[in-house]
């Protein structure tokens, strides 16, 4: 509701992550598209995003090289 929760969480992830290592972030299905857009908006090329949903068929095809 515009309180900055998404930005705060993403900033914390970026501050505590190990460069070159993947970070797993779980979010509600309803937030999935919004969070992906926010990551691109605030962190751009610094953060590659792979978004999955239980119905995604490509989940089985993901390897560490993709991350």
N, C-alpha and C positions, 0 to 999 in steps of 0.2 A: 504494500500500500504506500509506496514511495518513501519508506523509512531508511532505505540504503542497505537493506539486509543482503541483497545479492552482491552488491559492490564490496561490502565489508567482508563477506565470506571469500570472494574471489581474491581480494587483496591479501587476505591472510594466507590463502593457499600459495599465492605467488611469492610471498615473503618467506615461507617455511619450506618450500619445495627444494629438492636437490636438483640443480641444473642437469639436464640430460637424462633425468629419470622420470618415468611416468607418474602421474598422480591420479588416483581414483577419487572421483567426486560423485556421490549419489545424490540425486535430487528427485523430487516428485515429478511425475509425468507432466503435470500441468506447468512446471517450471522449465522443462527441458529446452524448448525452443527459445524462450526468453534468456535463459542463462547462456546458451550458445551465442546468441546475438550480443549479449553484454560482454562476454569474453572477447569476441572479435572487436567490439567497440573500444574497450579499455586497454586490452593487452596486445591486440593485433598479432603480429608475427611471433611474438614471444611465447605464445601458447597455442599449440596445435590441439584441436578438439576432435575427438571421436565420440559421437553420440549414439547410444544404443537403446533400444526398447525391446522388450521381450518378444515382440513380433518381428523384429528385424532379422532377415535371413542372413545378412552378412556377419553376424556375431560369430558364427562358427569359423569364418575365414580370417579373423583378425589374428595377427601374430605380433610379437614384440617389435618387429621391424616397422609395422604400421604405426606404432606409437612413437 
